Amino acid sequence: MKKAAFWTEERRAYLILVFPAVIIYWAVMAFPTIFSFILSLTNYNGGPVFGNPDVKIVGFTHYVRMFNDKYFWISLKNNGLIMAISLFGQIPLGFLFAYVLHRKLIKFGDFFQTIIYLPAVISTIVIGRLWQSFFSPYGPFTEFMRRFNPTWENELFFDPHLAILPVLFVILWMYTGTYLIIFLANLQKIDPALIEAARIDGATEWQVLTKIILPALSGVIVTTAILAISGSLKSFDLLFAMTGGNPARRTSVLALYMYDNAFRGAPKYPLANAISVFMVLLSLILIMVVRITESRFGGRE
C-alpha cells in the first residue's frame, strides 16, 4: 500500500518532467564544478586527463600558490570595486531615475527611459572598444580635458593606479538602465491611490518615498543586490575588451586572472581551476549573506 501510494500517477509525472532538467543541471553545472575542484588538486598540465600516469594528487598546493600571488589579490580587489560600484552606484541611480520617471517629475520620460536603458542592449565588446577609443590618448576625452589644460597628458590606461577608473565609469553607465527597468516595473505595482491618499493627508515627497515606496520595494532591492553581486563576479568581457587586464595586470579581475593562467603562456590548468573554485565559493558565501539579509529585511512588498 505504501509503495503504491508513493508511486502515484502525479508523482510519476512530476519525476518524468523534472528528470531532464536534473540531468542537464548535473551535466552542465554540478559535474563541471566537482571536476574542476578535483582537477585543482592535481598536477595536470595537459594531455589526457583519465588514465594519465603522470597526473597525481598534490593537495591544496595550487590554492596556497593562488593566495601567495599578488595578482590574485589585485584581481580580487578589482572585483570588490566593481561590486561596490554596482551595489552603491547602479542600484541607487537606477532607483532614482525610476522614481523620477514614475512620479513624472520631469518631462519626456519615455525618451530618458530609452536613453538610459540603451547601453544595456548593446554588445559589451562593442562598448568596450568604443570607450577604449574614447579614453585613449588620442580620443575625445583627451581633447576635452585639453580645453581646460592644454598641457594635460592622458595617462589613464598607462597609470596602474588610474586604469581601473574608466572601467568603473563604463560599468556604472552601462548597467544602470537595467535596474531602472526593474524598479520602474515594480513601482507600477504600487497602488497610486495609496500615494494620493498620503499626499492628501499632507505627506511630503520625501515621506512618500521613505514611508510607502521604499518599504514596498524592500524585496526588489534585495533581488537587485543579488544581480549586482553575481554580475560583478562574472566581469570579464568588458575588461577584456577595454584593457585586457593591463597595465601590468592592474585592471585584472578573477575571471580574467583565471583566463590568463589557463590560456595565456604556459597553461596552468590546476591553478586556473583553483581560481574558479574560489569564485564559486565566494559566490555561495555572498548569496548566503544576501539571503540572510532578505529574510530579515526583505519580502514585505
N, C-alpha and C positions, 0 to 999 in steps of 0.2 A: 504493500500500500504506500509506504513512504517513497519507494523508488518510483512508483507510478505517479505520485503527487509531484515528485521532483522534476521528472521529465514531462512536464505538461506541454501542450502544443504552443502555448505562449512563450515558454522558456526556450523551446527548441527554435522557434522563430527568432527570438532575441539573440541566441547564440549564433545562428546562421548569419544574421545581419552584422553582428559585431566581429565575428571571426576574421573577415577580410581586413577590416581596419586594424585589428590587433596584429595580424601578420605583417601588414605594411609598416606599422609603427616599429615592430621589432626589427624588421629588415632595414628600415631607413634611419631610425633614431637609436633604439636601445642597443642593438648589436654593434654598430659602429662606435658608440660611446664605450662599451665594455671592451671591444677590441682595441680601441685607442689607448685605454688605460693599461691593458696588458702589454701592448707594444712599447709604451713609455717605460716599462720596467726591464726592457731588454737592451741588447747592444746592436740591434738590427740596423744596417746601413745600406740596404739594397739587396736585390736578388730575390729568390724565392723566400716566402715567409714560412710556409709549412714544410717540414721535412728538411730544413736547412741546419746542418750540424753546427754551423758557426754561430747561430743565434743562441744566446744564453741570457738567463735572467741575471740582471745586475742590481736589482732592487731599486731604491729611490735615488740612485746616483744622479740621474738627469734632473730630478726635482731640486736636489742640492745645487747642481750646476746652474739651473734656472734662477734660483734665488740669489746666487752669488754673481749673476750677470747684471751689470749696471744698466744695460739696455732694457732688461726686463722691468726694472723699476721706473725707467723713463717712460716706457710704454704704458705701464700701469698708471702712472701719474697723468699721462695724457688722456687715458680713458676716464680717469676721475674728473679731469677738466671738462671733457665732453659731457659726462654725466651731470656735472654741476650746471653747465650752460643749458642742458636740456631741462633739468628739473626747475631751475630758478630763472631761466630765461624764456625758453619756448612756451612752457605751460602758463606762467603768468601773463606773458604777452598775448598768447592765444586766447586766454580767458578775457583779457582786457579788450582786445579787438572784437571778440564775440559779444561781449556785454554792450559795447558802444553800438555795434550794428543792430543787436537785438532790441535795444531800447530806443533805436532810431535817434541817437544823439547827434548824428551827422547826416548830411545828405549823400545821395549816390551810394547807398550801402551796397547794392549789388556789384557796382564797379570795384569798390575797395575789397569786397569779399573775393572777387575773381583775381585781382592783382596779388593779394596776399597768399592765396592758395596756389597760384600758378606755378611757383618753383617746385612744389611737391610732385607735379606730374611730369616734369622734365627729367630726362636721363641724368643720373648722378655723374656719370663720366663726362657728359657734355657740360654740366655745370662746373665740374672741377676744372676742366680745361679752360672754360670761359673766365673763371675767376683767377686762374693761374695767369692768364694773359693780362687781366685787369690789374693785378698786383705786381706784375713783373717790372723790372727797372725801366722798361721802355713802354709801359702801359699807361692807361688813362689816370690811374691813381698817382703815378709819379708826376704827370703833367699837372694834375690838380694841386698837389702839395707844393710844386714849384711856383705856383702863382702866389703863394704866401711866403715862400722862402726859396729864392732862385738857386741857392747853393745846396738844397736838401738832396741827400743821396738815399735812394731806396735800397735798404738792406734787409727788408722783411724776410725774404726767403734765404738770406745768407747768414743772418744772425741766429744762432741756436736758441737764444732766449726769446726771440720775437717771432720765429717762423710759425709757431702754433696759433698766433693771434688771428691771421687771416682765415685759417681753417675754422676756428671757433666762430668767427663772424659769419662765414658762409653757412655753417651748420645752424646757427640761430636764424638766419634769413630763410633757409631752405625749408625747414620743418615746422616753423611756427604756424603756417597755414593749415597743417594737418590738425593741430589742436584747436585752431579756430573753428574748423568744421565740426569737430567732436563737441565742443562746448556749445556752439550755435544750435546744433541739433537737439541737445539736451535742454537748452534754455527754452526752446519752443514747447517742451513738455510741461513747463510750469504754467499753471492756470493764470492767465492775465488778470482775472477777476480778483485774485488774491493780492496781486501787486497794486491794482487800482484801489482796492479797499484800504490798503496800507497808506497809499498816497492821500486818500480822502481823510483818513484819520490823522493826517499831518506828518507822516513819516518822510524823512529826507531821503535823497537818493542813496546816501551812504547807509542809512538804516535799512532801506530796501535790500541793498547789496549784502550787508552783513547778517541781517536777521532772517531773510527769506531765501535769497538766491544761493548764497554760499552753503548754508545747511542742506538745501535741496540737491546740491551738486557734489556733496561730500564723497559719495561712492564713485562718481565720474572722475573726480580729481585723483582718487587712488588708482583708478584704471589708467589714466594718462601717465601717472608716475611709473606704473609697470611698463607701459610702452616706451617711456623715455629711458628707463634703465636698460631694457632689452636692446633698444636701438643703439644706445651708446656703447654697449659691449660688442655689437656687431659692426662697428665702424671700420670700414676697410676701403670701399670703392672710392669715396671722396678723397681720403688721404692718399690713396694710390695714384689718383689722377692729378692731384694738386702738387704734392711734394714727394711722393714715393718714400716717405719716411725721413727725407733729408731736410736740412743739412746734418751730417754726422748722426743720422738716425734719431735726431732730437724731436721729430714730429711723428715718430712711430707709435702705433697702438698695438695692443695684444694680438689682434688678428694679423696685422702686418708683420709683427715680430715673429709670429708663428710661420707665416708665409716665407719670410726671409730664410728661416732656418730649414725649411723643408725643400724649397725650390730654388734658392739662390746660392751659388757657390757649391761647396761640398755639402751634400744633403745630410742633415742631422734629424732623421725621422723620429727617433725616440724623444729627443728634446722638443721637437715640434708637437708631438703627441702629449708630452707633459704639459706644454703650454695650453693645449686645447682642453685637457682635463681640468686644469686650474680654472679656465674660463667657465667651464660647466659648473664647477663647484661654487665659484663666485656668483654665478647667476642664481643658483639654488639658494645661496645664503641671502642674497638681496631680495629674491622673491619671498622668502620666509619673512624677512623684515617687513616687506610691504604687506604681506598677508596679516601679520600681527597688527600693523597699523590699521588695516582695513577693518579687522574685527573690533577694534576699539573705537575708531572714528568714522568708519565708512558705513554704507548701507542704510542711510537714513533718508534717502531721497524718496 
